[in-house]
Amino acid sequence: MHGYSGDKQAYLTRLRRIEGQIRGLQRMVEEDAYCIDVLTQVSAATRALQAVALGLLEDHIGHCVADAINTGGPEAQEKVKEASAAIARLVRS
């Protein structure tokens, strides 16, 4: 079971909303919308994706990493490394 399983429906709803934002962006470009308006919507979609990513990361740490640490052993260290790598990817983006 994944850490986000309890919030799966909320994540799917948010992702569908973001998908709609992306379609709106495509439409804006097709219709030659003003550059700043397109950039504003790109920024909003980016922030929405970042919010999803942070929520997933929080769920992962609170569930998967915490369970591995409670169990102990090499899996615990692996889950911590995995979470650290995910954080590094988010910080770089």
GUSE-231290 format. One record per residue (C-alpha): residue number from 1; residue in three letters; x, y, z. Coordinates in steps of 0.25 Angstrom, whole numbers, plus 5000, padded with zeros to 4 digits. Layout:
N
<pt><k>NUM</k><r>ALA</r><px>X</px><py>Y</py><pz>Z</pz></pt>
...
// end
This chain:
93
<pt><k>1</k><r>MET</r><px>5000</px><py>5000</py><pz>5000</pz></pt>
<pt><k>2</k><r>HIS</r><px>5005</px><py>5014</py><pz>4996</pz></pt>
<pt><k>3</k><r>GLY</r><px>5006</px><py>5026</py><pz>5006</pz></pt>
<pt><k>4</k><r>TYR</r><px>4996</px><py>5034</py><pz>4997</pz></pt>
<pt><k>5</k><r>SER</r><px>4986</px><py>5023</py><pz>4996</pz></pt>
<pt><k>6</k><r>GLY</r><px>4977</px><py>5029</py><pz>5007</pz></pt>
<pt><k>7</k><r>ASP</r><px>4977</px><py>5042</py><pz>4998</pz></pt>
<pt><k>8</k><r>LYS</r><px>4977</px><py>5036</py><pz>4985</pz></pt>
<pt><k>9</k><r>GLN</r><px>4963</px><py>5042</py><pz>4980</pz></pt>
<pt><k>10</k><r>ALA</r><px>4968</px><py>5056</py><pz>4985</pz></pt>
<pt><k>11</k><r>TYR</r><px>4981</px><py>5054</py><pz>4977</pz></pt>
<pt><k>12</k><r>LEU</r><px>4973</px><py>5050</py><pz>4964</pz></pt>
<pt><k>13</k><r>THR</r><px>4964</px><py>5061</py><pz>4965</pz></pt>
<pt><k>14</k><r>ARG</r><px>4976</px><py>5071</py><pz>4966</pz></pt>
<pt><k>15</k><r>LEU</r><px>4983</px><py>5064</py><pz>4955</pz></pt>
<pt><k>16</k><r>ARG</r><px>4970</px><py>5065</py><pz>4946</pz></pt>
<pt><k>17</k><r>ARG</r><px>4969</px><py>5080</py><pz>4950</pz></pt>
<pt><k>18</k><r>ILE</r><px>4984</px><py>5082</py><pz>4945</pz></pt>
<pt><k>19</k><r>GLU</r><px>4981</px><py>5074</py><pz>4933</pz></pt>
<pt><k>20</k><r>GLY</r><px>4970</px><py>5084</py><pz>4930</pz></pt>
<pt><k>21</k><r>GLN</r><px>4980</px><py>5096</py><pz>4932</pz></pt>
<pt><k>22</k><r>ILE</r><px>4990</px><py>5090</py><pz>4922</pz></pt>
<pt><k>23</k><r>ARG</r><px>4979</px><py>5088</py><pz>4912</pz></pt>
<pt><k>24</k><r>GLY</r><px>4975</px><py>5103</py><pz>4914</pz></pt>
<pt><k>25</k><r>LEU</r><px>4990</px><py>5106</py><pz>4912</pz></pt>
<pt><k>26</k><r>GLN</r><px>4990</px><py>5099</py><pz>4899</pz></pt>
<pt><k>27</k><r>ARG</r><px>4977</px><py>5107</py><pz>4895</pz></pt>
<pt><k>28</k><r>MET</r><px>4983</px><py>5120</py><pz>4899</pz></pt>
<pt><k>29</k><r>VAL</r><px>4995</px><py>5117</py><pz>4890</pz></pt>
<pt><k>30</k><r>GLU</r><px>4987</px><py>5113</py><pz>4879</pz></pt>
<pt><k>31</k><r>GLU</r><px>4979</px><py>5125</py><pz>4880</pz></pt>
<pt><k>32</k><r>ASP</r><px>4991</px><py>5134</py><pz>4881</pz></pt>
<pt><k>33</k><r>ALA</r><px>4988</px><py>5139</py><pz>4895</pz></pt>
<pt><k>34</k><r>TYR</r><px>4997</px><py>5150</py><pz>4901</pz></pt>
<pt><k>35</k><r>CYS</r><px>5010</px><py>5145</py><pz>4905</pz></pt>
<pt><k>36</k><r>ILE</r><px>5009</px><py>5150</py><pz>4920</pz></pt>
<pt><k>37</k><r>ASP</r><px>4995</px><py>5143</py><pz>4921</pz></pt>
<pt><k>38</k><r>VAL</r><px>5001</px><py>5130</py><pz>4916</pz></pt>
<pt><k>39</k><r>LEU</r><px>5013</px><py>5131</py><pz>4926</pz></pt>
<pt><k>40</k><r>THR</r><px>5004</px><py>5134</py><pz>4937</pz></pt>
<pt><k>41</k><r>GLN</r><px>4996</px><py>5121</py><pz>4934</pz></pt>
<pt><k>42</k><r>VAL</r><px>5009</px><py>5113</py><pz>4933</pz></pt>
<pt><k>43</k><r>SER</r><px>5013</px><py>5118</py><pz>4946</pz></pt>
<pt><k>44</k><r>ALA</r><px>5000</px><py>5114</py><pz>4952</pz></pt>
<pt><k>45</k><r>ALA</r><px>5001</px><py>5100</py><pz>4946</pz></pt>
<pt><k>46</k><r>THR</r><px>5015</px><py>5099</py><pz>4951</pz></pt>
<pt><k>47</k><r>ARG</r><px>5011</px><py>5103</py><pz>4966</pz></pt>
<pt><k>48</k><r>ALA</r><px>4999</px><py>5093</py><pz>4965</pz></pt>
<pt><k>49</k><r>LEU</r><px>5009</px><py>5082</py><pz>4961</pz></pt>
<pt><k>50</k><r>GLN</r><px>5018</px><py>5086</py><pz>4972</pz></pt>
<pt><k>51</k><r>ALA</r><px>5007</px><py>5085</py><pz>4982</pz></pt>
<pt><k>52</k><r>VAL</r><px>5004</px><py>5071</py><pz>4978</pz></pt>
<pt><k>53</k><r>ALA</r><px>5018</px><py>5067</py><pz>4978</pz></pt>
<pt><k>54</k><r>LEU</r><px>5020</px><py>5072</py><pz>4992</pz></pt>
<pt><k>55</k><r>GLY</r><px>5008</px><py>5065</py><pz>4997</pz></pt>
<pt><k>56</k><r>LEU</r><px>5012</px><py>5052</py><pz>4991</pz></pt>
<pt><k>57</k><r>LEU</r><px>5026</px><py>5054</py><pz>4997</pz></pt>
<pt><k>58</k><r>GLU</r><px>5020</px><py>5057</py><pz>5011</pz></pt>
<pt><k>59</k><r>ASP</r><px>5011</px><py>5044</py><pz>5010</pz></pt>
<pt><k>60</k><r>HIS</r><px>5023</px><py>5036</py><pz>5006</pz></pt>
<pt><k>61</k><r>ILE</r><px>5031</px><py>5041</py><pz>5018</pz></pt>
<pt><k>62</k><r>GLY</r><px>5020</px><py>5039</py><pz>5027</pz></pt>
<pt><k>63</k><r>HIS</r><px>5016</px><py>5025</py><pz>5023</pz></pt>
<pt><k>64</k><r>CYS</r><px>5027</px><py>5018</py><pz>5015</pz></pt>
<pt><k>65</k><r>VAL</r><px>5039</px><py>5024</py><pz>5021</pz></pt>
<pt><k>66</k><r>ALA</r><px>5033</px><py>5024</py><pz>5035</pz></pt>
<pt><k>67</k><r>ASP</r><px>5029</px><py>5009</py><pz>5034</pz></pt>
<pt><k>68</k><r>ALA</r><px>5043</px><py>5006</py><pz>5028</pz></pt>
<pt><k>69</k><r>ILE</r><px>5050</px><py>5013</py><pz>5040</pz></pt>
<pt><k>70</k><r>ASN</r><px>5041</px><py>5006</py><pz>5050</pz></pt>
<pt><k>71</k><r>THR</r><px>5044</px><py>4992</py><pz>5044</pz></pt>
<pt><k>72</k><r>GLY</r><px>5059</px><py>4996</py><pz>5043</pz></pt>
<pt><k>73</k><r>GLY</r><px>5070</px><py>4989</py><pz>5035</pz></pt>
<pt><k>74</k><r>PRO</r><px>5076</px><py>4993</py><pz>5021</pz></pt>
<pt><k>75</k><r>GLU</r><px>5062</px><py>4996</py><pz>5016</pz></pt>
<pt><k>76</k><r>ALA</r><px>5061</px><py>5008</py><pz>5026</pz></pt>
<pt><k>77</k><r>GLN</r><px>5074</px><py>5014</py><pz>5020</pz></pt>
<pt><k>78</k><r>GLU</r><px>5069</px><py>5012</py><pz>5006</pz></pt>
<pt><k>79</k><r>LYS</r><px>5056</px><py>5019</py><pz>5008</pz></pt>
<pt><k>80</k><r>VAL</r><px>5063</px><py>5031</py><pz>5015</pz></pt>
<pt><k>81</k><r>LYS</r><px>5073</px><py>5032</py><pz>5003</pz></pt>
<pt><k>82</k><r>GLU</r><px>5061</px><py>5030</py><pz>4993</pz></pt>
<pt><k>83</k><r>ALA</r><px>5053</px><py>5042</py><pz>5000</pz></pt>
<pt><k>84</k><r>SER</r><px>5066</px><py>5050</py><pz>5000</pz></pt>
<pt><k>85</k><r>ALA</r><px>5068</px><py>5048</py><pz>4985</pz></pt>
<pt><k>86</k><r>ALA</r><px>5053</px><py>5052</py><pz>4983</pz></pt>
<pt><k>87</k><r>ILE</r><px>5055</px><py>5065</py><pz>4991</pz></pt>
<pt><k>88</k><r>ALA</r><px>5067</px><py>5068</py><pz>4983</pz></pt>
<pt><k>89</k><r>ARG</r><px>5060</px><py>5067</py><pz>4970</pz></pt>
<pt><k>90</k><r>LEU</r><px>5048</px><py>5076</py><pz>4975</pz></pt>
<pt><k>91</k><r>VAL</r><px>5058</px><py>5086</py><pz>4980</pz></pt>
<pt><k>92</k><r>ARG</r><px>5065</px><py>5086</py><pz>4966</pz></pt>
<pt><k>93</k><r>SER</r><px>5052</px><py>5088</py><pz>4958</pz></pt>
// end
